[in-house]
Amino acid sequence: MNNQIHNRIRRIFSQYGKYIVLIATLLPLFAQNEAISGKKKKEIFNISKLTSQGPNAAPDRKKGEGKGPYKRLVIRGATVIDGTGGPPRGPMDIVIENNKIVKVQNVGYPGIPINESKRPKKGDYEIDASGKYVLPGFVDLHMHSGNQFKAPDAEYTYKLWMAHGITTIRGVALGPTEWSLKEKERSAKNEIVAPRIYVYDRPGNGPDWKGGPINDPETAKKWVRYAKKIGVDGLKLTALRPQIMKALLDEANANKMGSVAHLAQIGVAQMNLIDAARIGLRNQTHFYGLFEALYKDYDVQPWPYDMNYNNEQHRFGQVGRQWNLIHERGSPEWKALIDELLEYDFIIDPTMTAYIATRDVMRAQTAVWHEKYTLPSLWDYYIPSRYNHGAYYFDWNTADEVAWKNFYRVWMSFLNDYKNAGGRVTVSSDAGYTYNLFGFSSVEEMELLQEAGFHPLEVFRGATKHGAEAIFEPKGEDIKFGVIRAGLLADLIIIDENPVENIKVLYGTGAVRLNNDTAEAELVGGVEYTIKDGIIYDAKQLLKDVEMMVEEQKRERGGLKKIDWKD
């Protein structure tokens, strides 16, 4: 091959490489099923193109979207759940100046009138929170923004998150690097209605990275320094060779960048959870590598002989079959793993809700929020498919669900034991897959932690204080939000129901309750206000905005397509 031809090929691959890779990945589908129609093939290639792009950037914040920040905002008479795990207390007055909490003051006792002389002076704006509950804004540590194919507008996901009290997100990755960094900057300036954004990215990504693939330790270190320079906050790691993983972690830690790993089934044979922790990983998402660190009779998972990882029903169906392959709860091996992780001050970010449909697909398909808040394009993505990631219910059966129920039982017991031993477990959702809807799935994750044995106050601590610590500790900084106390940012949630009694009241759709006076069923709850940087957002209005976006797409596409099962 002459140099001219060689250089031309290099230029083509450099420009269109990601699409070439996607196409190459999808070609085997055609070989597996020659009956795929020309129309369907065209659809597959179109999906490949659109899923490689980020969504449309959020529009500028409109006049009337959010009030403040005020020179002096006072929230009066609230019951405060402060995020530390301590009990609710009230009535309390919270004073916010510009975008910072300056005072959290006890102003009385339940059941008797408040002594007005004890209250802080009047504010420029005040919220009467008598009978209401105030929590720190939630931190979700595993977020993706969607893409042009399934959720084309970032405004849709941002408003779903903010409507559920999520004021900070860690994108892993949120979207393409350059896009994510711009949205991070716009959110920091409050130019858009969006949570505060921290950008974690995959090695090798970046708009002007010229170093090529991350195939050796030195290149890995160079990329980390490049990522730090352009404003990336941390690394999203997957199944990498141990030498490269160590180089990435060493350089990230040296540059005070965070790291989180989805160790993945294709990589756990060479590096399970404890292997990664020993070389510097301090934060895991999902469960990959955890069970493999506890195997009894195997060093790798005993895959079926016809296993094919690229068949996602194989991939995810086999996860649930690990529950009885490991050392039992309470065994010396179980305790040793917990003890060693505690030595590293390791944070587990489970994202249980990401796989919740595996336990009961029908329940996930029929969640009450789909009709109003799920885009038709996102719904289409959910429906079983061989090429949409997470749409792997090709022939999902009762045995699969039973295996996953057992898997959750064991997984949850480890999380609870780890928490009880002093370990930190955080809250995240990985929404946009497996019927999981942005915002709603974060609340569902909290419910799952309570199912695992966590007290609701432990759940909220994981969703606030511990989430903030996961972001700031790698930076060598104290938390700037996540607890209601003087000196921290004014990221707060106001809700008129007690979430300690029932986490369900945090859902945007509310919780069903029988009214004792009328004997009628009614919906209660839903976040009332989400406050970020001292700016007050009407959470219910944000949900109405989302509903309008969904209705508009329904008009364009002819409604929310019912799953049309073939006879």
Buried (B, 14 or more C-beta within 10 A) or exposed (E): EEEEEEEEEEEEEEEEEEEEEBBEEBEEBEEEEEEBEEEEEEEBBEBBBBBBBBBBBBEEBEEEBBBBBBEBBBBBBBBBBBBBBEEBBBBBBBBBBBBBBBBBBEBBEEEEEBEEEEBBEEBEBBBEBEEBBBBBBBBBBBBBBBBBBBBBBBBBBBBBBBBBBBBBBBBBBBBBBBBBBBBBBBBEEBBBBBBBBBBBBBBBBBEEBEEEEBEBBEBBBBBBEBBBEBEBBBBBBBBBBEEBBBBBBBBBBEBBBBBBBBBBBEBBEBBBBBBBBEBBBBBBBBBBBBBBBBBEEEEEBEEEEEBEEEBBBBBBBBBBBBBEBBBEBEEEBBBBBBEBBBEBEBBBBBBBBBBBBBBEBEEBBEBEBBEBBBBBBBBBBBBBBBBBEBBBBEEBEEEBBEBBBBBBEBBBBBBBBBBEEEBBBBBBBBBBBBBBBBBBBBBBBBBBBEEBBBEBBBBBBBBBBBBBBBBBBBBEEEBBBBBBBEEBBBBBBBBBBBBBEBBBBBBBBBBEBEEEEEEEEEEBBBBBBBBBBBBBBBBBBBBBBBBEBBEEBBEEBEEBEEEEEEE
